[in-house]
């Protein structure tokens, strides 16, 4: 296995991580921004107020996109296992 193949494998895995984490992190970012704007306009400075909406939104996204995430990850893993004989040469 050459250095180029290893770099390509690492790039693919990092890209797959970004694809799988982006929906969850995006929703957490948007919900956090909305709650921060709400806190700024109402002068409520409760630190725990941001925790529950973010957790509920992230759980909802996991419930909605969990099947897709699992199929993406399993497809990537299957491709990695198919590459093992070529790596052994």
C-alpha positions as a printed Julia matrix, in Angstrom:
89×3 Matrix{Float64}:
   0.0    0.0    0.0
   1.46   3.33  -1.04
   1.46   6.65   0.76
  -1.03   8.04  -1.77
  -3.51   5.27  -1.02
  -3.17   5.85   2.71
  -3.73   9.59   2.28
  -6.76   8.88   0.09
  -8.14   6.51   2.73
  -7.69   9.11   5.47
  -9.29  11.83   3.32
 -12.27   9.59   2.65
 -12.74   8.83   6.32
 -12.5   12.5    7.34
 -15.01  13.43   4.63
 -17.37  10.7    5.83
 -17.13  12.01   9.4
 -17.95  15.53   8.2
 -20.95  14.28   6.22
 -22.31  12.34   9.2
 -21.68  15.05  11.81
 -22.84  18.06   9.76
 -26.62  17.68  10.26
 -26.33  17.27  14.02
 -23.87  20.12  14.45
 -25.84  22.36  12.1
 -29.05  21.88  14.04
 -27.25  22.48  17.34
 -25.75  25.67  15.91
 -29.09  26.98  14.64
 -30.98  26.14  17.83
 -28.21  27.68  19.95
 -28.34  30.86  17.87
 -32.11  31.1   18.18
 -31.98  30.57  21.95
 -29.15  33.13  22.27
 -31.19  35.71  20.36
 -34.19  34.93  22.56
 -32.05  35.34  25.69
 -30.61  38.61  24.46
 -34.0   40.11  23.64
 -35.64  39.06  26.89
 -32.61  39.62  29.15
 -32.88  36.07  30.47
 -29.37  34.95  31.33
 -30.08  31.38  32.4
 -27.21  29.15  31.26
 -29.21  25.94  31.37
 -31.85  27.3   28.99
 -29.75  26.44  25.95
 -29.12  22.84  26.97
 -32.58  21.29  26.7
 -33.62  22.74  23.29
 -30.28  21.71  21.78
 -30.54  18.19  23.17
 -34.12  17.78  21.96
 -33.27  19.09  18.5
 -30.22  16.85  18.22
 -32.22  13.81  19.32
 -34.92  14.67  16.76
 -32.34  14.89  13.98
 -30.84  11.57  15.08
 -34.31  10.02  15.01
 -35.01  11.43  11.54
 -31.63  10.82   9.94
 -30.4    7.86  11.96
 -31.26   5.32   9.26
 -29.49   7.34   6.59
 -26.45   7.8    8.82
 -26.3    4.09   9.54
 -26.55   3.17   5.87
 -23.8    5.68   4.97
 -21.52   4.35   7.68
 -22.21   0.7    6.9
 -21.6    1.29   3.18
 -18.28   2.96   3.96
 -17.31   0.13   6.31
 -18.21  -2.52   3.72
 -16.04  -0.72   1.17
 -13.16  -0.67   3.67
 -13.48  -4.41   4.27
 -13.55  -5.03   0.51
 -10.27  -3.12   0.22
  -8.44  -5.31   2.76
  -7.28  -7.99   0.26
  -5.82  -5.3   -2.0
  -4.02  -3.75   0.96
  -2.43  -7.07   1.93
  -0.59  -7.37  -1.4
